Amino acid sequence: MNREVWGLLTSQPPEIESLKIVKFYPSEGYKPKILAITGGKGGTGKTTIAVNLAFYFSRAGKKVLLTDCDVDAPSVATLLGAKIGDGEEVNQFLPIFDENRCISCGKCSEACRMHAILQVPGKTPLLFPELCLGCGACSLVCPADAVLEGKKVVGWIYEAEAYGIDLLIGELKLNERESEAVIKEVKEKGMRLSEERGYDLIIVDTAPGAHCDVALSLKESDFVLAVTEPTPFGIHDLDLILELASLLKLKHGVVVNRADLPGDHKLLKEVCEKHSSKLMGKIPVDDKVVESHVRSRPLLLDFPESKASRAIIKLAKELWRELSL
């Protein structure tokens, strides 16, 4: 790697790679910076950008935790070729009906908005576990205290490490309908790990869309980076995700991936201006991105002089200033 490219990758000398890890003792008021990488439309490249930003900041001497909150389809570990072991279970409330206490009043069935409880007259309620969201309403309305607390596994959390980046990955169990419990646990565990290890930066890779699970992933972020592309769907969904970030009162900016694709760049700029969102960078189409995916290695590591790498590095420097790292 030549000196110019190294200068783009890090503002510190190469000796940074030999720094020793020391035990972290958090000071009063310690809080890591939180950068959320999101994008209304799926497939815009947000995870690719999240992975390479994490690699950049790690190589520049920052202690980084990369969390995968796209729990329906986590892909961070795949892009980095990370080996993950056994996961930690994420459990959710599941009612158990005490036949000795139950008076078959049917109030639990009436309170269940998901229709997971069937009340047959004179019988103990019948539960359909796959429909239950674990809200606990049945327990609250039961006049006989006949609803006991059980649990079901709704997903897992995995810890891993790759290229000096700590990874925290959430995965929703197949056929489970709600991601909230897994995302919440990923975020809470991320903060617990940060208190133990002293991360400078937590990068949150969200699911696509602008729904409740994305809002949960974005909450408490210091900055939201919306990844889009200059296509009609990309621009439409960018409008939605920037509106969501504004409703959450979060600072936000935009990066255009595959920026040289045909599209309405004037409209894209208007959407950014509408939401007072800074256009922070444009990343061109680059075959080396696909090759890095095939290798399961960071683009910045294997192809630091590629067009996309240089654009991501410039973006990283903008974010460095924005986050005051």
PyMOL commands that set and color helices and strands:
alter all, ss='L'
color gray80, all
select helices_A, chain A and resi 3-9+14-18+46-59+76-80+107-111+129-131+137-141+180-197+212-218+232-247+265-274+287-295+299-302+307-323
alter helices_A, ss='H'
color red, helices_A
select strands_A, chain A and resi 33-38+64-68+88-97+117-118+126-127+147-162+165-172+201-205+223-228+252-257+278-283
alter strands_A, ss='S'
color yellow, strands_A
deselect
rebuild
show_as cartoon
